[in-house]
């Protein structure tokens, strides 16, 4: 399952909403028999990286969105959370 474009409005940040949404996505995927949840986020989204890593995601790759991105050393980080029986 791919998680795409999760966002919490500024006025609701810092209240655990993103953490709850992430847990719900993982539970949804697990209940439907998915093996893993994958997602991507940019190198500047440090809070998102911490959130995902705290929920059991691990970084599995890095890419650049374009040639210009590569020249500017702008990276997209790819994450995966395996949903095995023990997860």
Secondary structure as UniProt FT lines:
FT   HELIX           10..12
FT   TURN            13..16
FT   HELIX           17..31
FT   TURN            32..33
FT   STRAND          36..42
FT   TURN            43..44
FT   HELIX           46..54
FT   TURN            55..56
FT   STRAND          58..63
FT   HELIX           67..71
FT   TURN            72..73
FT   STRAND          76..82
FT   TURN            85..86
//
